[in-house]
Amino acid sequence: MEIKKDAVETAVEMENEMNAEVEKKQPRVGAPAVMKLGASVDDGNDLIVAEMPVANQRAEITRMERAIRGGEICYGKVIGVEVGDRNDVRVVVKRDTLRVVIPAEDFFAHSVMKDMETETEENKFIRYRRKASHMFDAAVSFVPKALGYNEEGIPFVVASRKESMDKLQEKHFFGPNADVKVGSVAKASIISVGPRYVTVECLGVESVIGTGGLSAFSYIEDASEEFHNGEGLIVAVEKMTVDEENRKVTVDFSHSLVERLEAKVETASEKMLNGRYLATVVATLKDYYVVIITGLKIRGLIPIKDYTGTDTLIKGDSVVMLVTGINKERNLVIGRCLKA
């Protein structure tokens, strides 16, 4: 989606409407109608340097104007989602002291959202707003397109996330000096989380990582309890498909692959066959108990039919596991057990 020329004017109107609502509030009793700052008083302390906020904001505006002229990629944190007069959704991002507004259709142009092309405008509105509401505090990329001021002189920026992701994809996947391949390692930004997955933005691609790809050594029952928006995650490219003709790229990222190949830790191997290990039950599936071997952080699967005990196992129970099989690719062992 191309940012339209009247985007700044539309955003100004929205800013003014919001400010008008704020102005309806009455000042507190005893407070002056208008508060103004007086002259600066010099205390003679030449060891401490402090800048007035307006000086910092001027510097930020200058940097943003330079970024607009050069089409530079910037980063900011998602702080809100708003609805305009035309029932359009806008994602609000904060960069330093500057408010950045990105139309939802542009913001989610490279997002994983199935069947959006067949949705009605009303359903698109609902889905955009819902998805944006799960991204608060996420760090995302954008290209600033224009700088505007509302009636009170407060600056804001209209930007495009699609353009920033297009630029990053061109650099890393489509360009003559494309530098990403299977096995490449990069820093991903976690932009939303759920019980069984996290969504990341990395190298201009938005991708979902399931719990299996988040840790090679521990069973993650609820990813939202261990990972949060705005955090960074080192990932490796596990699979990738680049369609140069249609300018489409899909990438499977994995943090567990980095752990398996980089960290010097014990992994599932033949020497464990017929060995007995202390383990802890971390989950119960339909036909299996899922355990973690104590000290090694290797996952194990125990068919429920192969549990030799009278009481049903629950999460947190300690068991003694006899290893009867291994799966090196998934770094797990299979076996029987009895309650410790």
Salt bridges, closest charged atoms under 4 A:
GLU15 OE2 - ARG99 NE 2.35
GLU21 OE2 - LYS24 NZ 3.08
GLU82 OE2 - ARG99 NH2 2.43
ASP88 OD2 - ARG90 NH2 2.96
ASP96 OD2 - ARG63 NH2 3.78
ASP96 OD2 - ARG95 NE 3.64
GLU119 OE2 - ARG127 NH1 2.96
GLU121 OE2 - LYS124 NZ 3.75
ASP137 OD1 - LYS77 NZ 3.93
GLU163 OE1 - LYS145 NZ 2.86
ASP166 OD1 - HIS110 NE2 2.66
ASP166 OD2 - LYS162 NZ 2.77
GLU170 OE1 - ARG247 NH2 2.20
ASP179 OD1 - HIS172 ND1 2.86
GLU201 OE1 - ARG161 NH2 2.92
GLU206 OE2 - LYS131 NZ 3.74
GLU206 OE1 - ARG161 NH2 3.01
GLU221 OE1 - LYS315 NZ 2.26
GLU231 OE2 - HIS228 ND1 3.16
GLU259 OE2 - HIS255 NE2 3.45
GLU266 OE2 - LYS271 NZ 2.84
GLU270 OE2 - LYS328 NZ 2.93
ASP306 OD1 - LYS305 NZ 3.52
ASP317 OD2 - LYS339 NZ 3.95
